Amino acid sequence: MTDNPSVGQCDCGATAGPLGVCVDYYHQILAEEQADPQMYSWHAPVVCAYLLQHPSGAPQKYLDDQFRLLQLYLDKGLDALLRVAAHQVARNSHRAQSGYDMAPLAPYAPLPPGGAPGHFRATFCGLPFRDGSFVSDGHPAYGRHIEIIAEATVESWRSAQT
């Protein structure tokens, strides 16, 4: 299946929620992040988890890095992930010309070979959306929901290959 709202189920196996399928939730999150810098803190794990749950819409060459970034996030937390991301952006600037530093991701398992999992215990369609917002229950609650999706993503990729 694909992330097509008319289908009612997306390629991650989730059934559509009140906003539609996962791509609808993803686009709404990205739009809401633009007006909420605190919510934007979770941008990297949102993008990584979304693309790993919907790899048909992702450049395959980056999925391994996204899998490792999610593991870093789950292991060391959001602040560590943001530090690594800022470091990568600085190294990748036109002035630095040094490229990405893969050392912070080396301790983490590579993306398992084979196909993507067909089911995740937590998906974007399950995110609470109340009063026109994903953060109506507060930013810590939103962050916990994103962490649960990240955990489910890593867990499913690992278990699909065993």
C-alpha positions in Angstrom: 0.0 0.0 0.0 1.0 3.6 -0.4 0.5 6.7 1.7 -2.7 7.6 -0.3 -5.5 9.1 1.8 -8.1 7.4 -0.3 -6.8 4.0 0.5 -7.2 4.2 4.3 -4.0 2.4 5.2 -0.4 3.4 4.4 2.7 1.3 3.6 3.7 1.2 7.3 0.6 -0.9 8.0 -1.2 1.8 10.0 -4.9 2.5 9.5 -5.8 6.1 8.8 -6.5 8.3 11.8 -8.7 11.4 12.0 -6.2 13.4 9.9 -5.8 10.7 7.3 -2.8 8.4 6.7 0.7 9.0 8.0 1.8 11.3 5.3 -1.1 13.7 6.3 0.2 13.6 9.9 3.7 14.1 8.7 2.9 17.2 6.7 0.8 18.6 9.5 3.7 18.1 11.9 6.1 19.8 9.5 3.7 22.8 9.2 3.1 23.1 12.9 6.9 22.9 13.6 7.4 26.1 11.6 5.4 28.1 14.1 6.7 26.4 17.2 10.5 26.3 17.8 10.2 24.1 20.8 8.2 21.5 18.8 10.8 21.8 16.0 13.4 20.3 18.5 12.0 16.9 17.6 12.3 17.5 13.8 15.2 15.1 13.3 13.6 12.1 15.0 10.3 12.8 13.3 12.0 12.8 9.8 14.1 9.7 10.6 11.2 7.7 12.0 8.8 8.8 9.2 11.2 7.8 6.4 12.1 4.5 8.1 8.4 3.7 8.5 7.8 4.7 4.9 11.0 3.8 3.0 9.4 3.8 -0.4 9.4 7.6 -0.3 12.9 7.9 1.0 16.3 8.0 -0.6 17.6 4.5 0.2 21.2 5.7 0.6 20.3 7.7 3.7 18.2 5.1 5.6 21.2 3.6 7.3 22.2 7.0 8.7 18.6 7.7 9.8 18.4 4.3 11.6 21.7 5.0 13.4 20.4 8.6 14.3 17.3 7.1 15.9 19.4 4.7 17.9 21.6 7.6 19.1 18.4 9.5 20.0 17.0 6.6 22.0 20.4 5.9 23.7 21.5 9.4 24.6 18.5 11.6 24.2 17.3 14.6 22.3 20.1 17.0 23.4 22.8 14.5 22.2 21.0 14.1 18.8 20.7 17.9 18.4 24.4 18.3 19.2 25.3 15.7 16.6 23.0 17.2 14.0 24.4 20.7 14.6 27.9 19.3 14.3 27.0 17.6 11.0 25.5 20.8 9.6 28.6 22.8 10.6 30.9 20.2 9.0 28.8 20.1 5.8 28.8 23.9 5.3 30.4 25.2 2.2 33.1 27.0 4.3 34.1 23.9 6.2 34.2 21.5 3.2 34.9 18.6 5.5 31.7 16.6 4.9 29.9 14.5 7.4 31.5 13.0 10.5 30.2 9.5 10.9 32.1 8.8 14.1 29.2 9.6 16.4 27.1 7.0 14.6 29.7 4.3 14.4 28.7 2.6 17.7 25.2 2.0 16.4 23.9 -1.0 14.4 23.6 -0.5 10.7 20.2 -0.8 9.0 19.4 -4.5 8.8 19.5 -5.9 5.3 16.3 -7.0 3.5 13.0 -5.3 3.2 11.2 -2.9 5.5 9.0 -4.1 8.2 5.3 -4.1 7.4 4.0 -3.2 10.8 5.0 -0.8 13.7 3.4 -0.8 17.1 3.4 3.0 17.0 2.9 5.1 13.9 2.2 8.8 13.1 -1.5 8.0 12.6 -1.7 7.3 16.3 -0.4 10.7 17.4 -2.9 12.7 19.5 -4.1 15.7 17.6 -6.4 18.0 19.7 -7.5 21.5 19.4 -5.7 21.8 16.0 -2.3 20.8 17.5 0.0 17.9 18.3 1.3 19.8 21.4 -2.0 20.6 23.0 -1.0 18.3 25.9 2.4 20.1 26.2 5.7 19.7 24.6 7.0 16.9 26.9 4.0 14.8 26.0 4.6 15.4 22.3 8.2 14.5 22.8 7.3 11.2 24.5 4.9 10.3 21.7 7.8 10.9 19.2 10.1 8.8 21.3 7.6 5.9 21.3 7.4 6.1 17.5 11.2 6.1 17.3 11.4 3.1 19.7 8.7 1.2 17.6 10.6 2.0 14.4 14.0 0.7 15.6 12.3 -2.3 17.2 10.4 -3.3 14.1 13.4 -3.0 11.8 15.5 -5.1 14.2 12.8 -7.8 14.6 11.9 -8.0 10.9 15.4 -9.2 10.2 15.6 -11.9 12.9 
